[in-house]
Amino acid sequence: MTTRELDAAGVTDPELRAAYLRSRELNARHGRTYFLATRLLTPDRRPAVHALYGFARWADDIVDALDGAPEDERARALDRLGDDLARTLAHDDGPGAREAHPVARALADTARRHAIAHDLFTDFLASMRSDLRVTSYATYDDLRGYMHGSAAVIGLQMLPVLGTVTPREEAAPHAAELGVAFQLTNFLRDVGEDLDRGRVYVPGDLLAAHGVDRGLLRHCRDTGRTDGRVTAALREFASLTRAAYRRAAPGIAMLSPVSRPCIRTAFVLYGGILDAVAADGYAVLHRRSVVPRRRRALVAADGLVRVAAARLTDRRRSPGAPVEAAPAGRSYQEVA
């Protein structure tokens, strides 16, 4: 399957193919929802998406998985990754570029093939660096400023890969907002885990309005107890997140028809995490809420049907163009 994807994308250099495969592994390991949705794209688009998410995951791992390492050590690791990317963006085939980290090589190749603006990567790395020193956000506006680089730019990076049926600038705000909605969902789901890392992403003024502070969150986390004030604050944060999904939703229809099933599936599955959190009583300080497997299977099956319909329509419009059949005969487990 990966060989066919790389062939479809026109990636022929053996070292570059290996770099894309490394990014795909990271996407598959860390982002089950993203990876499942990516399987609904046409094969030629998948390597680019893996490159974008693989790079983002690797940078995030530097920030999080190296917890316990001194801040300056993690900062140097991020700087090295940024330097690798800068070299590969500037000199695609030079000796310095070939020595860069595989995720940087794959990302630079994707940026070149799809004409993705380089400042989107600069903004992303800036937000990753801020995670090393910023552990909370006073207001929602402050959090939005951080999420421009950590989430909104991911949506903007994806647009050239997915394609649009409207001018790209019309779809861009919705794509950025979808990136924000996904990250807000992660923040809500991972409140307890982030607290253990010393971070609180729920805005301070929202917490304070419900009589909550970091100390109370820590107490609930340590004792396993719930508190109505914490529940109310998290419920309001979930409402802010749902509002982001509503702002993002119109952008799905602006995408290329063959890309819509992928994004719609991610939209529904990630939105379903909010439902799971609510069903768990907003107990995110104590456990991670997940979308039930049956629900994931139903959404995936719906995505496969939509893929088949979109590709059939696309083939009828371009009868001479070869189109891979959607994997409608496969089970959810095989696709996932």
N, C-alpha and C positions, 0 to 999 in steps of 0.2 A: 504493500500500500504506500509506504513512504517513497519508494523508488518511483512509483507512478506519479505521485504528487510532485516530486522534484523534476521529473521529466516534463510534466505538464507546465510547470512554472519556468522551464527553460534554464534550470540550474544544472550546469554540466561539470564544472570544476570539482574534482574529488574532495579537495580540502573544504571548499565552500559547502558542498553537499553534507559533509560531516558536521560543519558548523550549524547548518539548518537542523540536522537530526538532533544535535545537542539541545537546541532551543525547543524542539518538539518534545523531547523528554522532560524538560522543565515544565512545560505547559501541561503535559499529561499528569505529572506527579503532583503539581501544586494546585491546579485549577480544574477540578473535575467538571464543573459546570461549563467553563469556557471551552475546555477540550471537547466535551460532548457537542456543544453548539458549533464548534469549528468543523466537526465532521460533516455538518450539513452544507458546507460551502462547496463550490466546485473545486476539484483537485488543484487547479492552477493557483487558487487564492490561498490555500491552506498554509503553504510554507511561509508566506509573508506574515500571516497572523501568528503563527508559531514564533517567528522571529521577534515580533513586537512584544508578545506576552512573555517569551523566554527572557528577553533582556530585562523587562520590568520585574519579573520574578527573581532574577539573579541579583539585581540591585536591592530588592526588598530583602532578600536573604542576607546580604551583607549587613544591612541595618539590623535585622532581627536575629538571624541565626548566630551572629557573632556576639550576642548579648553576653556580657561578662568580660568581653575584651574591652580595653580602654577605648574611649571615644576617639582618640587620635589615630588608633590603629584602624578602626572602622572607617574613619574619614579618609585615611590614606588608601584603603581598598576601594572606596568609591571614586577617589581621584584617579586611581590607576584605571578603573573601568572607563571613566570619562575620557582619559587620555587615549585609551585604546580606541574608543569610538571616534574621537576627533581624528586620529591617524587614519582610520579606515574610511571615514567620510571624505577626507582630503586626498588620500592616495589609495584607491581601491585595490591596486595590485602591487603596491610597493612592498619592500621587505619588512618595513615596520608594521604595515597592515597585516601581513601574514603571520606576524608574531603576536597579534592581538588575541584577546580572549574570543573563543568561538561565538559567543552571543553577540559581541560587538561586530564581528565580521558579518554574521547573518543579518543583523539590523542594518548595517551600512549598505549591504547589497539590496535589501528591501527598500531602503530610503531612495536609493538610486533608481531602481526599477519603477517605483511608484511616485517619484517626485515628491516625497514627504519633506516638509520644511524642517530644517535642522534645529531651529529654535525650539521646537516641541520637545526634543530630546534634552536640550539645555535646561528647559523649565522643569522637566521631570527630575533630572538629577539634582537640581536645586532643592526641590521638595524632599527628595530622599536625604540630602544632607541636613535639612532642617530637622528631620526626625532624630538626629543624633543629639540635638540640644534642646528642642522644643518638646515639652511633655504635656502641654495642655493648651487650650484655646479659650480665650475669655468670652468671645461672642461667635455666633454663627457666621457672621461676615469674616471674622478672622479665620475660621475653619475653611470657609469657601476659598479664601486666598491660598491656603495651603493646597486645597484640592484642585486648584487650577493646574498645578504642576503634577500632582500625584495621580489624578484621575481624569480630569477634563481633557488633557492633552492626549490621553490614550484613545479616547473617542475620536479626536481629530486626526490622529495618526491612522486610524482604521478606515476613515472615509475614502481615501484614494484607492485602497485595496478593495473595498466592498463595491464601490461605484455608486453613482446616483443618477436618478432620472430628472432631477432638478439641478439648478446651479449649485455647486458645492457650498457656496457661502450661505445658501438658504438652509441647507441641511446641517451645517456646522454647529449652530447653537444647540440643536437637539442631540447631536452626537456627543457634544461635550457634556450635556446634562445627563445623558445616559451613563457616561463614565462616572459622574458624580453620584448618581443614584446607586450604581453598583458599589461604590466605595462606602457610601453611607450605610448601605446594607451590611457590608463587612464590619464597619465600626460598631453597629448595633449588635450583631451576632457575636463579636469578639470582645465585648466590654471587659469580661473577666480576664481573658488572656492578655489584652493590652494593659490592663491594670498591673498584672504581674511583671510586665516589661517597664513599668513606671510611667505609662502614658494613659491619658484620659482624653478621648476625642469628642465626647459629648460636651458641648460648649458650657463654660463655667456659669454664664448667666442663666442658661436654661436649668442647670442643676440647682442653682441658688434659688430660683423662683419656686422650686418645690422643696426647699429646705435641705438640699443634698450637697455634700462636699466630698472631697477625696477620702477624708477620714471615714465617713459613713460607708462609702463604697468598699473601702478596705475592710471595714468591720464585717459587712455582709459577706464579702468574699471569704474571709478567714473563718467565719463562724457557720457559714452555710445557711444563714437566716435571710429572710426576705423582709423588706420594709416598704410600706405603702408609698412613702415619699419617693423612693428609688423607682418603684414601678410606674408611678405617675410621670416622672421625668423621662423614663425610657419610652413610655407610650407617646409622649409629645415628640420625642426624637424620631420615633417611627412615623409620626404624621408628617414631619418635615421630609423624611425620606420618600414617603408615598407622593408627596407633592413634586419631588424631583422626577419620579417616574411619569407623572402626568405631563410634565413639561417635555419630557423626552419622547413620549409616545408618538407624536405626529411625525417624527423623523423616520420611523420605520418604513412608511409608505414612500418616502423620498429616496430610498435605496434602490439599487438594481434589483429587479424581481428575483433573480437567482440567489441574492444575498439575504433577502428578507427572512426566509425561514430560520437562518442561523441566528440573526439578531432577535427575532421574535422569541425563539426558544430560550435564549439567554435572558431576555426581558421577563418572560413568564417564570422561569425557574428561579431567578434571583429575586423577583418579586415574591415568589412563594416562600422565601426564607422569612420575609416579614410576617406572613401568615403563621409560619411555624413558631416564630418567636412569640407572637400573640397567643397561640394555642398553648405554649409552655408557660404562660403567665409572666412573660418578660423576665424569666429566670436566667438571663444570660450571664450573670455573675457566677453562676454555679455550673452551667453546662452549655454546650453548643447546640443550638437548635438546627435541625436538618429537615429538608423536604422529604417526605416519605418516599420510599423507593417506587411504590406504585404510581404516585403522582409524577415522579421523574420519568417513568416509563411511558405514561400516557402523553406527556408533553413531547417526549422524544418521538413517539410514534406519529403524533400530529405534525411534527416538524418534517418527518420523512415524507408524509403525504404531500405536504406543501412543496417540498423539494421536487418531488416527481412532477407535480403540476407545473411548477415554474420552469423546469428544464424542458418539459414537453412543449410548453408555449414558446420558449426560446428557440427550440429546434424548428418549430413550424415557421417562425419568423425568419430563420436563417437555415433553410433546408440543407445547405451544403456544409454546414459546420458540424464537426463531430461533437457529440454531447454524451458524457458519461451518464448512464442510467443511475437514478437515485437508488441507494441500497435498501429498497422497500422490503425486500425479502428477509432482511436480517433482523435479529432480535435486538431489543434495547441493549442487552448486555454486550452484544458484539459491537454495536455502534459505540457504546460508552467505553 
